[in-house]
């Protein structure tokens, strides 16, 4: 179960989320849309536990994996060593090849796209009930976007819940997407 019940989030006097409720308990792909500052990232961070709500209640008994829009990894560590650390030393080479990452390059020397692919590898390697992604396509080339779509399909086929903020949902248009629009601190279904 994953439910937001009357969630409000304020930063000083600025209300970002205003008494929103939504049930994310059904498996599927949920896309959060809205202008910058509408609360998309805030919802994801509240569900992940990165930030706290000001009011309301979250009912969550799911395991969650989270990929922020900006993440920090150990810059001096080599890709190979990092992948071994977060996965399994018996399959690290297969994963690095699959994601087309440079084996012996330091993380701090990776391009934005390769850094994003490394984040996706870390996220999707975990077997969680719910995956939270904040603008995951930023910096990805066509190969990486196709890889991303493949991983999303795999997780949906396993009846997982995927919640992401996304500016361009067209690359996922073949999936049954539940789009939620955020405006004025409120969340709306696409049908509204």
N, CA and C atoms as a LAMMPS dump frame, in Angstrom:
ITEM: TIMESTEP
0
ITEM: NUMBER OF ATOMS
576
ITEM: BOX BOUNDS ff ff ff
-5.0000000000000000e+02 5.0000000000000000e+02
-5.0000000000000000e+02 5.0000000000000000e+02
-5.0000000000000000e+02 5.0000000000000000e+02
ITEM: ATOMS id mol type element x y z
1 1 1 N 0.832 -1.177 0
2 1 2 C 0 0 0
3 1 3 C 0.881 1.246 0
4 2 1 N 0.504 2.218 -0.821
5 2 2 C 1.194 3.512 -0.85
6 2 3 C 0.148 4.593 -1.083
7 3 1 N -0.198 5.29 0.001
8 3 2 C -1.233 6.332 -0.071
9 3 3 C -0.735 7.619 0.547
10 4 1 N -1.04 8.72 -0.125
11 4 2 C -0.822 10.048 0.435
12 4 3 C -2.169 10.553 0.921
13 5 1 N -2.234 10.903 2.191
14 5 2 C -3.49 11.37 2.784
15 5 3 C -3.329 12.797 3.298
16 6 1 N -3.951 13.738 2.584
17 6 2 C -3.991 15.148 3
18 6 3 C -2.588 15.707 3.275
19 7 1 N -1.686 15.48 2.324
20 7 2 C -0.294 15.917 2.478
21 7 3 C -0.165 17.397 2.122
22 8 1 N 0.452 18.137 3.028
23 8 2 C 0.802 19.53 2.792
24 8 3 C 2.297 19.667 3.016
25 9 1 N 2.942 20.433 2.145
26 9 2 C 4.36 20.735 2.316
27 9 3 C 4.554 22.221 2.129
28 10 1 N 5.148 22.838 3.168
29 10 2 C 5.442 24.27 3.129
30 10 3 C 6.944 24.464 3.248
31 11 1 N 7.451 25.461 2.547
32 11 2 C 8.801 25.967 2.758
33 11 3 C 8.622 27.402 3.234
34 12 1 N 8.847 27.611 4.527
35 12 2 C 8.534 28.893 5.174
36 12 3 C 7.045 29.164 4.971
37 13 1 N 6.669 30.205 4.275
38 13 2 C 5.247 30.5 4.056
39 13 3 C 4.76 30.04 2.679
40 14 1 N 5.665 29.477 1.887
41 14 2 C 5.33 29.057 0.533
42 14 3 C 4.75 27.639 0.552
43 15 1 N 3.495 27.476 0.156
44 15 2 C 2.853 26.159 0.129
45 15 3 C 3.132 25.506 -1.222
46 16 1 N 3.877 24.392 -1.189
47 16 2 C 4.202 23.653 -2.415
48 16 3 C 3.127 22.606 -2.703
49 17 1 N 2.753 21.839 -1.685
50 17 2 C 1.677 20.852 -1.796
51 17 3 C 0.586 21.25 -0.814
52 18 1 N -0.651 21.278 -1.297
53 18 2 C -1.754 21.812 -0.499
54 18 3 C -2.84 20.75 -0.297
55 19 1 N -2.693 19.961 0.793
56 19 2 C -3.728 19.01 1.194
57 19 3 C -4.055 18.008 0.08
58 20 1 N -3.007 17.365 -0.455
59 20 2 C -3.229 16.413 -1.544
60 20 3 C -3.379 14.996 -1.013
61 21 1 N -4.187 14.228 -1.704
62 21 2 C -4.372 12.815 -1.405
63 21 3 C -4.324 12.053 -2.722
64 22 1 N -3.643 10.919 -2.701
65 22 2 C -3.628 10.06 -3.886
66 22 3 C -3.202 8.659 -3.48
67 23 1 N -3.808 7.662 -4.122
68 23 2 C -3.495 6.261 -3.854
69 23 3 C -2.632 5.713 -4.989
70 24 1 N -1.361 5.414 -4.678
71 24 2 C -0.432 4.845 -5.649
72 24 3 C -0.312 3.327 -5.488
73 25 1 N -1.251 2.695 -4.796
74 25 2 C -1.099 1.285 -4.422
75 25 3 C -1.172 0.317 -5.599
76 26 1 N -1.875 0.674 -6.664
77 26 2 C -1.976 -0.237 -7.803
78 26 3 C -0.695 -0.217 -8.626
79 27 1 N -0.18 -1.391 -9.002
80 27 2 C 1.023 -1.43 -9.84
81 27 3 C 0.796 -0.653 -11.141
82 28 1 N 1.86 -0.049 -11.649
83 28 2 C 1.762 0.684 -12.896
84 28 3 C 2.716 1.857 -12.932
85 29 1 N 2.6 2.616 -14
86 29 2 C 3.481 3.752 -14.255
87 29 3 C 2.715 5.051 -14.019
88 30 1 N 3.193 5.835 -13.066
89 30 2 C 2.604 7.126 -12.727
90 30 3 C 3.588 8.217 -13.139
91 31 1 N 3.124 9.151 -13.958
92 31 2 C 3.954 10.259 -14.394
93 31 3 C 3.437 11.542 -13.741
94 32 1 N 4.343 12.246 -13.068
95 32 2 C 4.005 13.533 -12.469
96 32 3 C 4.399 14.633 -13.441
97 33 1 N 3.434 15.489 -13.788
98 33 2 C 3.672 16.581 -14.731
99 33 3 C 3.301 17.897 -14.07
100 34 1 N 3.895 18.946 -14.568
101 34 2 C 3.593 20.283 -14.074
102 34 3 C 4.769 21.197 -14.338
103 35 1 N 4.536 22.487 -14.18
104 35 2 C 5.609 23.444 -14.423
105 35 3 C 6.668 23.301 -13.324
106 36 1 N 7.835 23.885 -13.561
107 36 2 C 8.877 23.887 -12.533
108 36 3 C 8.338 24.528 -11.265
109 37 1 N 8.621 23.893 -10.137
110 37 2 C 8.158 24.409 -8.855
111 37 3 C 6.76 23.974 -8.471
112 38 1 N 6.136 23.089 -9.269
113 38 2 C 4.76 22.673 -8.979
114 38 3 C 4.664 21.58 -7.918
115 39 1 N 5.792 20.982 -7.538
116 39 2 C 5.772 19.989 -6.464
117 39 3 C 6.058 18.56 -6.893
118 40 1 N 6.424 18.357 -8.153
119 40 2 C 6.699 16.995 -8.646
120 40 3 C 7.814 16.326 -7.832
121 41 1 N 8.935 16.994 -7.746
122 41 2 C 10.07 16.443 -6.997
123 41 3 C 9.749 16.34 -5.515
124 42 1 N 8.964 17.264 -5.015
125 42 2 C 8.605 17.253 -3.595
126 42 3 C 7.822 15.994 -3.243
127 43 1 N 6.861 15.613 -4.08
128 43 2 C 6.097 14.378 -3.834
129 43 3 C 7.038 13.181 -3.798
130 44 1 N 7.928 13.1 -4.779
131 44 2 C 8.866 11.97 -4.847
132 44 3 C 9.766 11.938 -3.614
133 45 1 N 10.254 13.1 -3.202
134 45 2 C 11.139 13.155 -2.029
135 45 3 C 10.396 12.823 -0.743
136 46 1 N 9.137 13.201 -0.635
137 46 2 C 8.352 12.864 0.557
138 46 3 C 8.128 11.35 0.613
139 47 1 N 7.761 10.745 -0.521
140 47 2 C 7.555 9.29 -0.544
141 47 3 C 8.846 8.557 -0.202
142 48 1 N 9.98 9.054 -0.714
143 48 2 C 11.264 8.389 -0.475
144 48 3 C 11.784 8.595 0.944
145 49 1 N 11.246 9.592 1.639
146 49 2 C 11.712 9.887 2.99
147 49 3 C 12.871 10.868 3.035
148 50 1 N 13.216 11.465 1.901
149 50 2 C 14.311 12.435 1.839
150 50 3 C 13.926 13.739 2.542
151 51 1 N 12.668 14.142 2.374
152 51 2 C 12.17 15.326 3.086
153 51 3 C 10.882 14.938 3.814
154 52 1 N 10.506 15.764 4.772
155 52 2 C 9.312 15.483 5.553
156 52 3 C 8.153 16.371 5.112
157 53 1 N 6.977 15.836 5.259
158 53 2 C 5.759 16.602 4.988
159 53 3 C 5.529 17.579 6.131
160 54 1 N 4.77 18.626 5.872
161 54 2 C 4.405 19.566 6.927
162 54 3 C 3.169 19.075 7.677
163 55 1 N 2.228 18.481 6.937
164 55 2 C 0.999 17.916 7.511
165 55 3 C 0.588 16.709 6.692
166 56 1 N -0.298 15.895 7.259
167 56 2 C -0.858 14.756 6.546
168 56 3 C -0.229 13.446 6.968
169 57 1 N -0.609 12.401 6.249
170 57 2 C -0.169 11.053 6.597
171 57 3 C 0.192 10.287 5.327
172 58 1 N 1.269 9.509 5.414
173 58 2 C 1.654 8.605 4.329
174 58 3 C 1.485 7.186 4.837
175 59 1 N 0.751 6.382 4.089
176 59 2 C 0.645 4.958 4.386
177 59 3 C 1.523 4.238 3.367
178 60 1 N 2.584 3.616 3.84
179 60 2 C 3.522 2.961 2.924
180 60 3 C 4.119 1.725 3.588
181 61 1 N 3.828 0.565 3.022
182 61 2 C 4.456 -0.66 3.499
183 61 3 C 5.297 -1.301 2.382
184 62 1 N 5.711 -0.486 1.402
185 62 2 C 6.47 -0.969 0.249
186 62 3 C 7.956 -0.682 0.41
187 63 1 N 8.773 -1.523 -0.21
188 63 2 C 10.194 -1.195 -0.331
189 63 3 C 10.344 -0.231 -1.509
190 64 1 N 11.209 0.763 -1.351
191 64 2 C 11.317 1.849 -2.326
192 64 3 C 12.765 2.036 -2.765
193 65 1 N 12.966 2.218 -4.075
194 65 2 C 14.262 2.634 -4.627
195 65 3 C 14.076 4.009 -5.243
196 66 1 N 15.087 4.871 -5.082
197 66 2 C 14.934 6.278 -5.456
198 66 3 C 16.131 6.75 -6.275
199 67 1 N 15.851 7.417 -7.398
200 67 2 C 16.879 8.054 -8.21
201 67 3 C 16.565 9.545 -8.278
202 68 1 N 17.353 10.373 -7.563
203 68 2 C 17.101 11.819 -7.589
204 68 3 C 17.517 12.432 -8.921
205 69 1 N 17.102 13.67 -9.149
206 69 2 C 17.505 14.352 -10.382
207 69 3 C 18.988 14.699 -10.35
208 70 1 N 19.526 14.937 -9.172
209 70 2 C 20.967 15.175 -9.011
210 70 3 C 21.444 14.261 -7.904
211 71 1 N 22.459 13.48 -8.182
212 71 2 C 22.942 12.55 -7.176
213 71 3 C 24.454 12.624 -7.089
214 72 1 N 24.95 12.247 -5.943
215 72 2 C 26.386 12.299 -5.688
216 72 3 C 26.911 10.882 -5.559
217 73 1 N 27.954 10.61 -6.296
218 73 2 C 28.636 9.326 -6.216
219 73 3 C 30.11 9.598 -5.93
220 74 1 N 30.83 8.609 -5.435
221 74 2 C 32.252 8.82 -5.132
222 74 3 C 33.064 9.078 -6.407
223 75 1 N 33.486 10.325 -6.608
224 75 2 C 34.091 10.753 -7.867
225 75 3 C 35.403 10.056 -8.2
226 76 1 N 36.169 9.682 -7.2
227 76 2 C 37.472 9.068 -7.465
228 76 3 C 37.397 7.563 -7.675
229 77 1 N 36.256 6.976 -7.362
230 77 2 C 36.096 5.53 -7.515
231 77 3 C 35.918 5.17 -8.987
232 78 1 N 36.493 4.036 -9.394
233 78 2 C 36.314 3.567 -10.774
234 78 3 C 34.939 2.923 -10.921
235 79 1 N 34.403 3.03 -12.131
236 79 2 C 33.087 2.467 -12.429
237 79 3 C 33.041 0.997 -12.027
238 80 1 N 34.049 0.252 -12.398
239 80 2 C 34.103 -1.19 -12.085
240 80 3 C 33.943 -1.421 -10.587
241 81 1 N 34.719 -0.705 -9.773
242 81 2 C 34.685 -0.899 -8.323
243 81 3 C 33.331 -0.504 -7.737
244 82 1 N 32.75 0.557 -8.27
245 82 2 C 31.454 1.005 -7.775
246 82 3 C 30.367 -0.024 -8.094
247 83 1 N 30.372 -0.539 -9.313
248 83 2 C 29.355 -1.523 -9.71
249 83 3 C 29.511 -2.802 -8.895
250 84 1 N 30.747 -3.22 -8.641
251 84 2 C 30.966 -4.386 -7.77
252 84 3 C 30.388 -4.114 -6.386
253 85 1 N 30.606 -2.911 -5.884
254 85 2 C 30.146 -2.542 -4.544
255 85 3 C 28.628 -2.568 -4.426
256 86 1 N 27.914 -2.097 -5.457
257 86 2 C 26.453 -1.986 -5.356
258 86 3 C 25.715 -3.216 -5.87
259 87 1 N 26.429 -4.12 -6.542
260 87 2 C 25.745 -5.289 -7.106
261 87 3 C 26.394 -6.57 -6.583
262 88 1 N 27.035 -7.277 -7.493
263 88 2 C 27.6 -8.579 -7.175
264 88 3 C 28.841 -8.754 -8.04
265 89 1 N 29.953 -9.107 -7.424
266 89 2 C 31.195 -9.161 -8.197
267 89 3 C 31.17 -10.221 -9.298
268 90 1 N 30.234 -11.154 -9.241
269 90 2 C 30.154 -12.185 -10.275
270 90 3 C 29.457 -11.697 -11.545
271 91 1 N 28.672 -10.624 -11.439
272 91 2 C 27.932 -10.159 -12.627
273 91 3 C 28.261 -8.721 -13.013
274 92 1 N 29.213 -8.1 -12.334
275 92 2 C 29.477 -6.675 -12.58
276 92 3 C 29.844 -6.416 -14.044
277 93 1 N 30.66 -7.282 -14.645
278 93 2 C 31.113 -7.069 -16.027
279 93 3 C 29.928 -7.128 -16.993
280 94 1 N 29.055 -8.059 -16.759
281 94 2 C 27.857 -8.196 -17.593
282 94 3 C 26.992 -6.935 -17.507
283 95 1 N 26.828 -6.401 -16.301
284 95 2 C 26.031 -5.183 -16.124
285 95 3 C 26.698 -3.974 -16.775
286 96 1 N 27.996 -3.842 -16.623
287 96 2 C 28.726 -2.724 -17.233
288 96 3 C 28.614 -2.787 -18.755
289 97 1 N 28.747 -3.981 -19.314
290 97 2 C 28.599 -4.145 -20.77
291 97 3 C 27.175 -3.828 -21.212
292 98 1 N 26.204 -4.317 -20.453
293 98 2 C 24.797 -4.128 -20.783
294 98 3 C 24.434 -2.638 -20.807
295 99 1 N 24.941 -1.881 -19.843
296 99 2 C 24.662 -0.45 -19.76
297 99 3 C 25.649 0.384 -20.582
298 100 1 N 26.609 -0.269 -21.223
299 100 2 C 27.638 0.378 -22.044
300 100 3 C 28.355 1.493 -21.278
301 101 1 N 28.896 1.101 -20.132
302 101 2 C 29.653 2.033 -19.297
303 101 3 C 31.145 1.741 -19.417
304 102 1 N 31.998 2.754 -19.316
305 102 2 C 33.443 2.526 -19.377
306 102 3 C 33.93 1.865 -18.082
307 103 1 N 34.572 0.739 -18.215
308 103 2 C 34.959 -0.113 -17.092
309 103 3 C 35.917 0.551 -16.112
310 104 1 N 36.994 1.15 -16.609
311 104 2 C 38.069 1.639 -15.744
312 104 3 C 38.108 3.156 -15.577
313 105 1 N 37.069 3.832 -16.009
314 105 2 C 37.022 5.283 -15.861
315 105 3 C 36.563 5.648 -14.45
316 106 1 N 37.077 6.741 -13.941
317 106 2 C 36.634 7.221 -12.632
318 106 3 C 35.254 7.876 -12.778
319 107 1 N 34.433 7.731 -11.75
320 107 2 C 33.07 8.262 -11.797
321 107 3 C 33.074 9.773 -12.049
322 108 1 N 34.024 10.483 -11.468
323 108 2 C 34.112 11.927 -11.649
324 108 3 C 34.432 12.349 -13.067
325 109 1 N 34.927 11.41 -13.888
326 109 2 C 35.271 11.711 -15.28
327 109 3 C 34.179 11.284 -16.264
328 110 1 N 33.06 10.764 -15.751
329 110 2 C 31.984 10.309 -16.634
330 110 3 C 31.209 11.491 -17.214
331 111 1 N 30.698 11.295 -18.421
332 111 2 C 29.794 12.284 -19.013
333 111 3 C 28.481 12.274 -18.231
334 112 1 N 27.675 13.295 -18.443
335 112 2 C 26.376 13.374 -17.772
336 112 3 C 25.516 12.153 -18.099
337 113 1 N 25.532 11.732 -19.364
338 113 2 C 24.734 10.578 -19.782
339 113 3 C 25.204 9.287 -19.131
340 114 1 N 26.535 9.075 -19.075
341 114 2 C 27.049 7.859 -18.436
342 114 3 C 26.805 7.872 -16.936
343 115 1 N 26.878 9.034 -16.333
344 115 2 C 26.573 9.139 -14.911
345 115 3 C 25.111 8.772 -14.657
346 116 1 N 24.229 9.234 -15.536
347 116 2 C 22.805 8.91 -15.416
348 116 3 C 22.576 7.409 -15.608
349 117 1 N 23.286 6.796 -16.577
350 117 2 C 23.154 5.345 -16.782
351 117 3 C 23.622 4.574 -15.551
352 118 1 N 24.681 5.042 -14.917
353 118 2 C 25.169 4.402 -13.701
354 118 3 C 24.119 4.506 -12.588
355 119 1 N 23.458 5.643 -12.495
356 119 2 C 22.367 5.803 -11.533
357 119 3 C 21.208 4.862 -11.828
358 120 1 N 20.862 4.711 -13.112
359 120 2 C 19.79 3.791 -13.494
360 120 3 C 20.168 2.35 -13.18
361 121 1 N 21.431 1.983 -13.418
362 121 2 C 21.902 0.635 -13.085
363 121 3 C 21.693 0.382 -11.595
364 122 1 N 22.114 1.338 -10.778
365 122 2 C 21.974 1.188 -9.327
366 122 3 C 20.509 1.065 -8.936
367 123 1 N 19.65 1.898 -9.508
368 123 2 C 18.231 1.889 -9.177
369 123 3 C 17.572 0.567 -9.553
370 124 1 N 17.748 0.16 -10.798
371 124 2 C 17.017 -0.998 -11.3
372 124 3 C 17.615 -2.329 -10.855
373 125 1 N 18.855 -2.331 -10.378
374 125 2 C 19.434 -3.566 -9.864
375 125 3 C 18.711 -4.01 -8.593
376 126 1 N 18.236 -3.056 -7.811
377 126 2 C 17.511 -3.363 -6.582
378 126 3 C 16.141 -3.924 -6.906
379 127 1 N 15.737 -4.935 -6.168
380 127 2 C 14.39 -5.48 -6.321
381 127 3 C 13.497 -4.82 -5.285
382 128 1 N 12.785 -3.799 -5.71
383 128 2 C 11.905 -3.041 -4.814
384 128 3 C 10.47 -3.153 -5.301
385 129 1 N 9.55 -2.773 -4.436
386 129 2 C 8.133 -2.741 -4.818
387 129 3 C 7.814 -1.488 -5.614
388 130 1 N 8.535 -0.393 -5.312
389 130 2 C 8.238 0.91 -5.891
390 130 3 C 9.537 1.6 -6.292
391 131 1 N 9.539 2.18 -7.497
392 131 2 C 10.703 2.899 -8.022
393 131 3 C 10.313 4.361 -8.211
394 132 1 N 11.104 5.241 -7.633
395 132 2 C 10.87 6.684 -7.714
396 132 3 C 11.982 7.309 -8.535
397 133 1 N 11.628 8.023 -9.596
398 133 2 C 12.618 8.628 -10.482
399 133 3 C 12.274 10.09 -10.715
400 134 1 N 13.257 10.953 -10.484
401 134 2 C 13.065 12.39 -10.657
402 134 3 C 13.822 12.835 -11.91
403 135 1 N 13.083 13.11 -12.986
404 135 2 C 13.657 13.511 -14.282
405 135 3 C 14.778 12.564 -14.726
406 136 1 N 14.471 11.288 -14.921
407 136 2 C 15.508 10.298 -15.211
408 136 3 C 16.094 10.342 -16.621
409 137 1 N 15.47 11.035 -17.548
410 137 2 C 15.942 11.013 -18.942
411 137 3 C 16.969 12.094 -19.248
412 138 1 N 17.212 12.971 -18.31
413 138 2 C 18.119 14.088 -18.536
414 138 3 C 19.522 13.592 -18.877
415 139 1 N 19.997 13.912 -20.076
416 139 2 C 21.343 13.548 -20.493
417 139 3 C 21.468 12.2 -21.186
418 140 1 N 20.369 11.464 -21.352
419 140 2 C 20.458 10.14 -21.966
420 140 3 C 20.4 10.225 -23.488
421 141 1 N 21.257 9.442 -24.15
422 141 2 C 21.22 9.351 -25.607
423 141 3 C 20.175 8.308 -26.015
424 142 1 N 20.022 8.078 -27.317
425 142 2 C 18.988 7.158 -27.808
426 142 3 C 19.179 5.742 -27.279
427 143 1 N 20.433 5.251 -27.234
428 143 2 C 20.687 3.913 -26.69
429 143 3 C 20.192 3.833 -25.254
430 144 1 N 20.563 4.826 -24.447
431 144 2 C 20.21 4.814 -23.03
432 144 3 C 18.703 4.968 -22.827
433 145 1 N 18.038 5.751 -23.685
434 145 2 C 16.58 5.889 -23.579
435 145 3 C 15.898 4.557 -23.874
436 146 1 N 16.393 3.827 -24.866
437 146 2 C 15.828 2.506 -25.171
438 146 3 C 16.087 1.525 -24.032
439 147 1 N 17.26 1.587 -23.455
440 147 2 C 17.596 0.759 -22.307
441 147 3 C 16.657 1.091 -21.137
442 148 1 N 16.433 2.367 -20.927
443 148 2 C 15.526 2.829 -19.876
444 148 3 C 14.124 2.256 -20.096
445 149 1 N 13.616 2.356 -21.32
446 149 2 C 12.289 1.825 -21.64
447 149 3 C 12.223 0.323 -21.373
448 150 1 N 13.28 -0.381 -21.718
449 150 2 C 13.338 -1.829 -21.5
450 150 3 C 13.252 -2.156 -20.009
451 151 1 N 13.991 -1.404 -19.189
452 151 2 C 13.981 -1.65 -17.744
453 151 3 C 12.617 -1.295 -17.145
454 152 1 N 11.995 -0.228 -17.626
455 152 2 C 10.658 0.141 -17.154
456 152 3 C 9.68 -0.989 -17.469
457 153 1 N 9.735 -1.511 -18.699
458 153 2 C 8.84 -2.604 -19.091
459 153 3 C 9.057 -3.828 -18.211
460 154 1 N 10.313 -4.169 -17.947
461 154 2 C 10.612 -5.323 -17.077
462 154 3 C 9.954 -5.152 -15.707
463 155 1 N 10.085 -3.976 -15.13
464 155 2 C 9.521 -3.732 -13.797
465 155 3 C 7.991 -3.726 -13.837
466 156 1 N 7.406 -3.163 -14.887
467 156 2 C 5.946 -3.179 -15.004
468 156 3 C 5.425 -4.602 -15.189
469 157 1 N 6.159 -5.416 -15.94
470 157 2 C 5.772 -6.821 -16.122
471 157 3 C 5.813 -7.595 -14.807
472 158 1 N 6.592 -7.096 -13.846
473 158 2 C 6.68 -7.712 -12.518
474 158 3 C 5.705 -7.055 -11.526
475 159 1 N 4.769 -6.254 -12.065
476 159 2 C 3.747 -5.578 -11.261
477 159 3 C 4.328 -4.633 -10.21
478 160 1 N 5.341 -3.897 -10.609
479 160 2 C 5.941 -2.908 -9.726
480 160 3 C 5.228 -1.567 -9.904
481 161 1 N 5.436 -0.686 -8.958
482 161 2 C 4.932 0.686 -9.03
483 161 3 C 6.105 1.582 -9.415
484 162 1 N 5.904 2.4 -10.444
485 162 2 C 6.939 3.338 -10.876
486 162 3 C 6.32 4.733 -10.884
487 163 1 N 6.942 5.631 -10.127
488 163 2 C 6.469 7.012 -10.051
489 163 3 C 7.624 7.898 -10.502
490 164 1 N 7.382 8.72 -11.522
491 164 2 C 8.462 9.593 -11.988
492 164 3 C 7.949 10.948 -12.419
493 165 1 N 8.802 11.927 -12.223
494 165 2 C 8.542 13.239 -12.804
495 165 3 C 9.22 13.226 -14.162
496 166 1 N 8.524 13.746 -15.144
497 166 2 C 9.026 13.629 -16.511
498 166 3 C 8.466 14.765 -17.347
499 167 1 N 9.34 15.435 -18.075
500 167 2 C 8.871 16.484 -18.988
501 167 3 C 8.388 15.891 -20.301
502 168 1 N 9.081 14.854 -20.788
503 168 2 C 8.736 14.253 -22.088
504 168 3 C 8.31 12.813 -21.895
505 169 1 N 6.998 12.585 -21.836
506 169 2 C 6.532 11.219 -21.646
507 169 3 C 6.338 10.479 -22.969
508 170 1 N 6.597 11.144 -24.094
509 170 2 C 6.344 10.522 -25.389
510 170 3 C 7.153 9.25 -25.588
511 171 1 N 8.305 9.116 -24.964
512 171 2 C 9.082 7.892 -25.17
513 171 3 C 8.463 6.694 -24.45
514 172 1 N 7.499 6.968 -23.582
515 172 2 C 6.832 5.889 -22.858
516 172 3 C 5.365 5.77 -23.263
517 173 1 N 5.009 6.336 -24.402
518 173 2 C 3.592 6.431 -24.75
519 173 3 C 2.924 5.095 -25.036
520 174 1 N 3.697 4.005 -25.19
521 174 2 C 3.053 2.714 -25.431
522 174 3 C 2.603 2.041 -24.135
523 175 1 N 2.939 2.626 -22.999
524 175 2 C 2.545 2.059 -21.717
525 175 3 C 1.253 2.704 -21.237
526 176 1 N 0.559 2.005 -20.356
527 176 2 C -0.657 2.537 -19.766
528 176 3 C -0.244 3.482 -18.643
529 177 1 N -0.097 4.74 -18.98
530 177 2 C 0.421 5.737 -18.046
531 177 3 C -0.731 6.407 -17.3
532 178 1 N -0.539 6.564 -16.014
533 178 2 C -1.453 7.367 -15.207
534 178 3 C -0.753 8.715 -14.986
535 179 1 N -1.219 9.73 -15.671
536 179 2 C -0.585 11.036 -15.587
537 179 3 C -1.284 11.891 -14.548
538 180 1 N -0.487 12.475 -13.668
539 180 2 C -1.003 13.355 -12.621
540 180 3 C -0.418 14.738 -12.837
541 181 1 N -1.285 15.733 -12.951
542 181 2 C -0.844 17.105 -13.159
543 181 3 C -0.847 17.845 -11.833
544 182 1 N 0.218 18.568 -11.579
545 182 2 C 0.303 19.38 -10.367
546 182 3 C 0.187 20.841 -10.752
547 183 1 N -0.699 21.509 -10.051
548 183 2 C -0.921 22.932 -10.332
549 183 3 C -1.488 23.581 -9.082
550 184 1 N -0.921 24.69 -8.672
551 184 2 C -1.406 25.417 -7.512
552 184 3 C -1.389 24.603 -6.228
553 185 1 N -0.427 23.696 -6.109
554 185 2 C -0.307 22.884 -4.905
555 185 3 C -1.245 21.681 -4.868
556 186 1 N -2.033 21.498 -5.921
557 186 2 C -2.999 20.388 -5.985
558 186 3 C -2.559 19.369 -7.026
559 187 1 N -3.022 18.145 -6.863
560 187 2 C -2.726 17.08 -7.82
561 187 3 C -4.029 16.706 -8.515
562 188 1 N -3.938 16.544 -9.839
563 188 2 C -5.134 16.256 -10.617
564 188 3 C -4.879 15.062 -11.511
565 189 1 N -5.887 14.245 -11.723
566 189 2 C -5.795 13.164 -12.713
567 189 3 C -5.868 13.788 -14.09
568 190 1 N -5.336 13.062 -15.089
569 190 2 C -5.37 13.619 -16.444
570 190 3 C -6.8 13.761 -16.956
571 191 1 N -7.715 13.003 -16.381
572 191 2 C -9.106 13.076 -16.839
573 191 3 C -9.791 14.355 -16.382
574 192 1 N -9.256 15.009 -15.33
575 192 2 C -9.926 16.201 -14.773
576 192 3 C -9.727 17.415 -15.665
